[in-house]
Each structure stands twice: as structure tokens, then as C-alpha cells.
């Protein structure tokens, strides 16, 4: 998995590549870390040869990624993508399993009591498996899927399938 620290580094490298004259304060705000942390990384990366720092004004600097810096950004992006795909595949498998339980119980509709990326993956899996996602479940006569952290939880109704 990619740690939050590595993800912040990737964000910083991508931002510097897109906006080499960004201030450290703006970079920190964009990435969501302290200015001191940004300053520390910039010094480290300059020493490693990933970054060239050039003064362009009294208090303005330009940060240019070197080929080594671009290679590091590419490596981090690959690791992040790989970790993201592992999470996506696990979520899809979990969604298939839980929707399989819904179908096995004799239902063809489900109410998803969740929002966000994981719920979107579940919705795509509903389409794939022919399970209708209903917008509301006021009668409580269809299964309900809720999100507990990153896990789907199935709640079957106390009535027979329709």
C-alpha cells in the first residue's frame, strides 16, 4: 500500500511539475501538509538531485524537476495506481459476493445506504449482475446494504422475497 507520506510526496512532485513557481505556503495548502514539511522535502529532493531550485525574485523561487525527480514521480504514481487497483479489485469482489447473497435469497432489488466511491463501485456491480438499485427503502421489504468502514454489510428484510 502507499502511505499518506508517499501520496503527499507524489502530490508535491506533480504540483511542482505543473507549477514550478508555486510558493511553499501554496504548495503546503494544496497538499494538506505543514509548510515546514514542504521545506524539508524540497531540501532533501534538491540534495538527491531530484529538484533544481532557482531564485527568481527576492522571496520567489522556481522548482524544476530533474530527470531523476520525474523518474521518482513516475515511480510513486505507479505505486499509487497499483495500490488503488488492489483496493478496487477487493471492493468489486466483495460487491459481487454480497450481491450474490441478495440474488441467492431471491431478491432482484437492493437499497444501498451509502455514498461515495465504494457505493459507486457497488452500483456498477449491481448493473453488471442485474440487481436493481432502488433510491429508497421505506417499506423495508428489500435488502439493504450499508457500509461499515470499507466493508459492505447486507441486511435482509424480515419478509419473504417478492
Legacy VTK file of the C-alpha trace (Angstrom):
# vtk DataFile Version 3.0
C-alpha trace
ASCII
DATASET POLYDATA
POINTS 162 float
0.000 0.000 0.000
1.013 3.598 -0.482
1.397 5.534 2.745
-0.068 9.001 3.223
3.506 10.299 3.255
4.244 8.806 -0.177
0.945 10.109 -1.503
1.830 13.626 -0.283
5.211 13.329 -1.973
3.515 12.328 -5.221
1.122 15.275 -4.949
4.020 17.653 -4.303
6.049 16.367 -7.258
3.041 16.573 -9.589
2.224 20.092 -8.387
5.819 21.277 -8.765
5.960 19.877 -12.272
2.749 21.702 -13.214
3.543 24.947 -11.351
7.317 25.350 -10.773
6.922 28.853 -9.322
4.404 27.911 -6.625
5.185 29.207 -3.155
5.917 26.778 -0.363
2.842 28.027 1.506
0.597 27.422 -1.505
2.150 24.000 -2.079
1.583 23.084 1.576
-2.050 24.231 1.392
-2.675 22.337 -1.835
-1.210 19.093 -0.497
-2.534 19.498 3.051
0.736 19.406 4.972
2.774 21.886 7.004
4.995 24.455 5.299
7.959 23.163 7.315
7.381 19.698 5.887
7.320 21.105 2.352
10.571 22.963 3.029
12.186 19.790 4.394
11.189 17.753 1.314
12.402 20.443 -1.081
15.818 20.473 0.620
16.015 16.655 0.604
14.999 16.412 -3.034
17.483 19.092 -4.024
20.271 17.139 -2.278
19.179 13.902 -4.002
19.262 15.623 -7.385
15.503 15.348 -7.984
14.973 19.088 -7.979
16.784 22.202 -9.132
15.964 25.299 -7.073
16.491 28.709 -8.612
15.813 32.111 -7.084
13.683 34.277 -9.398
12.981 37.197 -7.089
13.755 38.417 -3.614
11.357 35.929 -1.980
10.393 33.837 -5.028
11.803 30.507 -6.096
11.436 28.197 -9.043
11.454 24.428 -8.527
12.345 22.375 -11.595
12.111 18.589 -11.533
15.207 16.910 -12.913
15.040 13.651 -14.866
15.677 11.873 -11.530
12.746 13.773 -9.992
10.497 12.890 -12.906
11.527 9.243 -12.548
10.644 9.348 -8.830
7.266 10.952 -9.596
6.605 8.226 -12.157
7.612 5.503 -9.682
5.363 6.918 -6.943
2.452 7.297 -9.386
2.840 3.660 -10.410
2.836 2.513 -6.771
-0.240 4.620 -6.031
-2.075 3.252 -9.067
-1.131 -0.308 -8.135
-2.414 0.154 -4.561
-5.611 1.795 -5.824
-6.289 -1.082 -8.206
-5.829 -3.619 -5.393
-8.450 -1.772 -3.338
-10.753 -1.519 -6.361
-10.479 -5.250 -7.130
-11.131 -6.189 -3.480
-14.160 -3.903 -3.366
-15.533 -5.322 -6.629
-15.099 -8.878 -5.338
-16.817 -8.005 -2.074
-19.657 -6.310 -4.004
-20.086 -9.391 -6.227
-20.214 -11.645 -3.171
-22.785 -9.571 -1.314
-24.972 -9.135 -4.396
-24.698 -12.878 -4.952
-26.197 -13.311 -1.484
-29.010 -10.915 -2.448
-29.787 -12.957 -5.591
-29.471 -16.258 -3.730
-32.019 -15.012 -1.160
-34.448 -14.460 -4.037
-34.289 -10.682 -4.393
-33.612 -8.635 -7.532
-33.612 -5.196 -5.897
-31.437 -3.630 -3.249
-31.238 -0.349 -1.357
-27.706 0.965 -0.900
-27.479 3.101 2.227
-24.060 4.516 1.387
-22.457 7.230 -0.715
-19.046 7.816 -2.188
-16.581 5.819 -4.243
-17.301 2.450 -2.614
-21.046 2.901 -3.150
-20.326 3.801 -6.792
-18.389 0.551 -7.218
-21.330 -1.321 -5.676
-23.714 0.425 -8.095
-21.613 -0.626 -11.085
-21.616 -4.173 -9.790
-25.423 -4.015 -9.443
-25.625 -3.147 -13.144
-23.239 -5.954 -14.028
-25.222 -8.535 -12.036
-28.720 -7.351 -12.979
-29.670 -6.166 -9.496
-31.799 -3.026 -9.449
-30.652 -0.326 -7.053
-33.733 1.415 -5.664
-33.488 5.023 -4.430
-35.457 4.495 -1.197
-36.350 1.615 1.071
-39.269 2.954 3.079
-41.155 -0.341 3.178
-38.096 -2.322 4.344
-39.176 -5.205 2.097
-35.957 -5.351 0.098
-32.399 -5.991 1.204
-30.317 -3.055 2.368
-26.567 -2.745 2.001
-24.722 -0.422 4.356
-21.074 0.489 4.560
-19.118 -0.337 7.717
-15.750 1.325 7.170
-14.651 -0.233 3.903
-16.854 -3.332 4.172
-20.341 -3.868 2.798
-22.898 -5.287 5.233
-26.109 -6.915 3.999
-29.349 -6.541 5.949
-32.070 -8.830 4.678
-35.719 -7.924 5.391
-37.836 -9.994 7.780
-40.347 -10.793 4.995
-40.373 -13.301 2.140
-38.934 -12.154 -1.232
-41.355 -10.603 -3.700
LINES 1 163
162 0 1 2 3 4 5 6 7 8 9 10 11 12 13 14 15 16 17 18 19 20 21 22 23 24 25 26 27 28 29 30 31 32 33 34 35 36 37 38 39 40 41 42 43 44 45 46 47 48 49 50 51 52 53 54 55 56 57 58 59 60 61 62 63 64 65 66 67 68 69 70 71 72 73 74 75 76 77 78 79 80 81 82 83 84 85 86 87 88 89 90 91 92 93 94 95 96 97 98 99 100 101 102 103 104 105 106 107 108 109 110 111 112 113 114 115 116 117 118 119 120 121 122 123 124 125 126 127 128 129 130 131 132 133 134 135 136 137 138 139 140 141 142 143 144 145 146 147 148 149 150 151 152 153 154 155 156 157 158 159 160 161
